Amino acid sequence: MDSFSSPSMSSSGSSANPEVLMDQIKAQLAQAYAQEFLETVGNKCFAKCVTKPGSSLSGSESNCISRCVDRYIEATGIVSRALFSSTR
């Protein structure tokens, strides 16, 4: 079974409830977005905050990464609210 099929769909797809299918698609898109977001933020914050990679993070590197991730999350929330409020 690939990532786009579900156990509730028949081979023809004719018995699938459109609302259930839409909810499944939304969940898959949300998961993919979250995964991409975490990867992007992780890469950017790591590149910005870790100057000399080693076996563990220093306290300042850890704090920098934490603040960096917090800023990305806050910025994403602001952009999302602006986009969703303008569509209404």
N, C-alpha and C positions, 0 to 999 in steps of 0.2 A: 504494500500500500504506500503510495507516495504522499508527500506532505499536503497535497491538495485534495485528496479523497478522504471520505469519512465513512465510518461504518453505517451511518444512517442513509447513505445514498445507494440507490440501486444502480445497476450497471447503466441503465438508460438515464438515470437522474430524474425521471418523471415523478417519483414519489417523494422527492425531497421538499421539505417545507422551506419556502424562500426565506422566511424570517430566521429559521435555524441556520440555514446556509449562510446568510448574511452575518449572523452572530459569530459563526465559526471563522469566516473570512476576516472579520474585524479583530477577533482574538489572535489570529495568525499574523495579521499586519501589525498589531500592537506588540506582539512578541518580537517580530523581526525588527521593528523600530527600536525597541528597548535594547536589543542585542547590538544593533548598529550604533546606537547612541553611546552605550557603555564602552564599546570598542574605540570609537572616535575620541571620547572624552579621556579614556585611559591612555591612549597613545599621545594625545596632545598634552595632557597634564604630566605624563611621564617625561616627555621630551622637554617640557618647560622646567620641571622641578628636579629632575635627577641628572646632575651634572657628571657624576662619576659613579656609574653602576657598580654595585658590589654585591655581597651576599645578603645584605639587609639594608633597609632604609634608615637614614639618620633621622633624628627628631625633626629637624628643619625640613627635610625632604618630605617626611610624612605629613607635617603641617601644611606645607605648600600644596601637596596633592589634595589634601582634604579641602582646603580653601578653593582650589581650582575646580574641583568637582562640584562643590557647593555653588560656585558662580555659574558654571554651565547649567546646572539644574535650575537655578533661579532664572537665568536668561531664557531657557527653554520654556519655563512656565509663563514668563512675560510674553514671549512671542506667541505661544499657544493661546493665551487669553485674548491677545489682540486679534489673532486670526479668527478665533471662534466668535468673538463679540462683533466683529465686522461682518460676519456672514449672516447674522440674524436680522 
